[in-house]
Amino acid sequence: MKIQNLMMWVALLLLGAIAPVMAERTAGENIDDATLSTRTKAALIDSDQVTARHINVEVHTGIILLGGFVESQAEHAAAMAAARKVAPGADVRDAMIVLTGSRSLGESVDDAAIQSKLKAKIVSIEGLAAAHRINTEVKQGKVLLSGFVGHDSQKAQAESIAKAIEGVHTVYNRLVVVR
């Protein structure tokens, strides 16, 4: 019984957090974006040249944003081509970074700690819904911010937060401001 009540409260809190974002758009727009996102993810999975788990796909008002660390320029190009093929003429934006090399176990642990701190602090950005639309990736002490935010101030604040975390060497801020 307690677990059911807890689950209900968590669901209500999440609904409250995303409701302002969803309310700004019609159901049809949300469905169109969800369909486009699903089709793009499927195209990445189907590509032999792309490691789909490396790439985040976000869609907002028909804008497709690909973000993540990829292993090669060939993988980068293949991902962009796959996304453009899904929706010819669509606005496909690139938030991917080519970063080669593997991580040691220690580096992986450090990156996980940075990721955890970053996610916790991103929630402090005004407009909680904005935090759920910011993807963060950390590899070799390099941080990639991608996704959609509503204001330039949110984009700048996310970057400042990332730069202030100990162990971060570089921040790639590829957040897209949408109104």
C-alpha positions as CSV (number, residue, x, y, z in Angstrom):
1,M,0.0,0.0,0.0
2,K,2.8,2.4,0.9
3,I,4.6,1.6,-2.3
4,Q,1.4,2.3,-4.3
5,N,1.0,5.7,-2.6
6,L,4.6,6.5,-3.2
7,M,4.4,5.6,-6.9
8,M,1.2,7.8,-7.2
9,W,3.0,10.8,-5.7
10,V,6.1,10.3,-7.9
11,A,3.8,10.1,-11.0
12,L,2.0,13.3,-9.9
13,L,5.3,15.1,-9.4
14,L,6.6,14.1,-12.8
15,L,3.4,15.0,-14.4
16,G,3.5,18.4,-12.7
17,A,7.1,18.9,-13.9
18,I,6.4,18.2,-17.6
19,A,2.9,19.6,-17.8
20,P,4.0,23.2,-18.5
21,V,6.1,22.0,-21.4
22,M,3.4,19.8,-22.8
23,A,0.7,22.5,-22.3
24,E,2.5,24.8,-24.7
25,R,1.9,22.4,-27.6
26,T,-1.0,20.6,-29.0
27,A,-1.4,16.8,-28.7
28,G,-0.8,16.5,-32.5
29,E,2.5,18.4,-32.2
30,N,3.6,16.1,-29.4
31,I,2.6,13.0,-31.3
32,D,4.4,14.2,-34.5
33,D,7.6,14.8,-32.5
34,A,7.4,11.5,-30.8
35,T,6.9,9.7,-34.1
36,L,9.8,11.5,-35.7
37,S,12.0,10.7,-32.7
38,T,11.1,7.0,-32.8
39,R,11.7,6.8,-36.5
40,T,15.0,8.6,-36.2
41,K,16.1,6.2,-33.4
42,A,15.1,3.2,-35.5
43,A,17.1,4.5,-38.4
44,L,20.2,4.9,-36.2
45,I,19.8,1.4,-34.9
46,D,19.4,0.0,-38.4
47,S,22.6,1.7,-39.6
48,D,25.6,-0.6,-39.6
49,Q,27.9,2.4,-39.3
50,V,26.3,3.9,-36.1
51,T,26.5,2.8,-32.5
52,A,23.0,4.0,-31.7
53,R,23.5,3.9,-27.9
54,H,26.1,6.7,-28.2
55,I,23.5,9.1,-29.7
56,N,20.6,10.9,-28.0
57,V,17.7,11.9,-30.3
58,E,15.6,14.8,-29.2
59,V,12.8,16.4,-31.3
60,H,11.0,19.6,-30.7
61,T,8.6,21.2,-33.2
62,G,10.0,19.1,-36.0
63,I,13.6,20.0,-35.2
64,I,15.7,16.8,-34.9
65,L,18.7,17.1,-32.6
66,L,21.4,14.4,-32.5
67,G,23.7,14.6,-29.5
68,G,26.4,12.4,-28.0
69,F,30.0,11.4,-28.2
70,V,30.8,9.3,-31.3
71,E,33.9,7.3,-32.1
72,S,34.7,8.6,-35.6
73,Q,33.9,11.1,-38.3
74,A,32.4,8.3,-40.4
75,E,30.0,7.4,-37.5
76,H,29.1,11.1,-37.2
77,A,28.4,11.4,-41.0
78,A,26.3,8.2,-41.0
79,A,24.2,9.3,-38.1
80,M,23.4,12.7,-39.8
81,A,22.6,10.9,-43.1
82,A,20.3,8.5,-41.4
83,A,18.4,11.3,-39.6
84,R,18.1,13.3,-42.8
85,K,16.8,10.3,-44.7
86,V,14.0,9.8,-42.1
87,A,12.6,13.2,-42.8
88,P,13.9,14.8,-46.0
89,G,14.0,18.5,-45.7
90,A,13.7,18.5,-41.9
91,D,15.9,20.7,-39.8
92,V,18.4,18.2,-38.4
93,R,20.9,19.7,-36.0
94,D,24.2,18.4,-34.9
95,A,25.2,18.2,-31.3
96,M,27.6,15.3,-31.7
97,I,31.3,15.4,-30.8
98,V,33.8,13.0,-32.3
99,L,35.9,11.8,-29.4
100,T,38.1,8.7,-29.9
101,G,39.8,6.6,-27.3
102,S,38.8,4.3,-24.5
103,R,38.6,5.1,-20.8
104,S,40.3,3.3,-18.0
105,L,38.2,2.0,-15.1
106,G,39.3,5.0,-13.0
107,E,38.3,7.5,-15.8
108,S,34.9,5.8,-16.1
109,V,34.4,6.1,-12.4
110,D,35.4,9.8,-12.5
111,D,33.1,10.4,-15.4
112,A,30.2,8.8,-13.6
113,A,30.8,11.0,-10.6
114,I,30.9,14.1,-12.7
115,Q,27.7,13.0,-14.5
116,S,26.0,12.4,-11.2
117,K,27.0,15.9,-9.8
118,L,26.0,17.5,-13.1
119,K,22.6,16.0,-13.2
120,A,21.9,16.9,-9.6
121,K,22.9,20.5,-10.2
122,I,21.1,20.9,-13.6
123,V,17.8,20.5,-11.7
124,S,18.5,23.8,-10.0
125,I,17.9,25.7,-13.3
126,E,14.8,27.7,-13.1
127,G,11.9,25.9,-14.7
128,L,12.3,22.2,-13.6
129,A,10.9,21.0,-16.9
130,A,13.9,22.5,-18.6
131,A,16.2,20.2,-16.7
132,H,14.4,17.1,-18.0
133,R,15.2,18.3,-21.6
134,I,18.9,18.7,-21.1
135,N,21.0,15.6,-22.0
136,T,24.4,15.4,-20.3
137,E,27.2,13.1,-21.5
138,V,30.6,12.9,-19.8
139,K,33.7,11.2,-21.4
140,Q,37.3,11.7,-20.4
141,G,36.4,14.7,-18.3
142,K,34.7,16.3,-21.2
143,V,31.0,17.3,-20.8
144,L,28.5,17.5,-23.6
145,L,25.2,19.4,-23.0
146,S,22.5,18.8,-25.7
147,G,18.8,19.1,-25.9
148,F,16.3,22.0,-25.9
149,V,15.8,24.8,-23.5
150,G,13.4,27.7,-23.4
151,H,15.8,30.6,-22.7
152,D,19.4,31.8,-23.4
153,S,19.8,32.1,-19.6
154,Q,19.0,28.4,-19.1
155,K,21.7,27.5,-21.7
156,A,24.3,29.8,-20.0
157,Q,23.4,28.5,-16.6
158,A,23.8,24.9,-17.6
159,E,27.2,25.6,-19.0
160,S,28.3,27.5,-15.9
161,I,27.2,24.6,-13.7
162,A,29.1,22.1,-15.8
163,K,32.3,24.3,-15.8
164,A,32.2,24.6,-12.0
165,I,32.4,20.9,-11.4
166,E,35.7,19.6,-10.3
167,G,37.3,17.2,-12.9
168,V,35.6,18.9,-15.9
169,H,38.2,19.8,-18.5
170,T,36.0,20.9,-21.4
171,V,32.3,21.8,-21.8
172,Y,30.6,21.5,-25.2
173,N,27.4,23.4,-24.9
174,R,25.1,22.3,-27.8
175,L,21.8,23.2,-26.2
176,V,19.3,24.7,-28.6
177,V,17.1,27.5,-27.5
178,V,13.5,27.2,-28.7
179,R,10.8,29.7,-27.9
